[in-house]
């Protein structure tokens, strides 16, 4: 019966270790997301820009901003 108790501890501690690793990964992901993480949006060219050579449409890259889009409004 002693082996079953030890096996239970191994399973329990392994589960907690996996959960801790997932929490660390989620926190790092959230920190990257909040810091900008290199995510870029491609915006349509403005009317003042000249067309790109070769007839291809030009695009302007700018960093994504969490404040760019207003939060959704709930209707009552």
C-alpha positions in Angstrom: 0.0 0.0 0.0 2.9 2.3 0.5 3.7 2.3 -3.2 0.2 3.6 -4.0 0.7 6.6 -1.6 4.1 7.4 -3.2 2.5 7.2 -6.7 -0.2 9.5 -5.6 2.3 12.1 -4.4 4.2 11.8 -7.7 1.0 12.3 -9.7 0.0 15.3 -7.5 3.3 17.0 -7.6 3.6 16.4 -11.4 0.2 18.0 -11.9 1.2 21.0 -9.8 4.5 21.4 -11.7 2.6 21.3 -15.0 0.1 23.9 -13.8 3.0 26.1 -12.6 4.7 25.9 -15.9 1.5 26.8 -17.7 1.0 29.9 -15.5 4.6 31.0 -16.2 4.0 30.7 -19.9 0.7 32.6 -19.7 2.3 35.4 -17.7 5.1 35.7 -20.2 2.7 35.8 -23.1 0.6 38.5 -21.4 3.6 40.6 -20.6 4.7 40.4 -24.3 1.2 41.3 -25.4 1.1 44.3 -23.1 4.6 45.5 -24.1 3.8 45.5 -27.8 5.5 42.2 -28.5 6.4 43.2 -32.1 2.9 42.8 -33.4 2.3 45.2 -36.3 -0.8 46.3 -38.2 -0.8 47.1 -41.9 -2.7 50.3 -42.6 -4.1 51.4 -45.9 -2.1 54.2 -47.6 -3.3 57.7 -47.1 -4.4 60.0 -49.9 -1.2 62.1 -49.6 1.1 59.1 -50.3 2.3 58.5 -53.8 1.7 55.0 -55.3 4.4 52.4 -54.9 6.6 51.7 -57.9 5.6 48.8 -60.1 1.9 49.3 -59.6 1.8 47.5 -56.2 -0.3 49.1 -53.4 1.8 50.7 -50.7 1.3 49.9 -47.0 2.4 51.6 -43.9 3.3 49.5 -40.9 2.7 50.9 -37.4 2.8 49.3 -34.0 -0.5 47.9 -32.7 -2.0 49.9 -29.9 -4.4 48.4 -27.4 -6.1 51.9 -27.2 -6.6 51.9 -31.0 -10.0 50.3 -30.9 -12.6 51.4 -28.3 -14.0 48.6 -26.1 -17.3 47.1 -27.2 -20.4 48.9 -25.8 -23.2 46.8 -24.3 -26.7 47.7 -25.2 -29.4 47.7 -22.5 
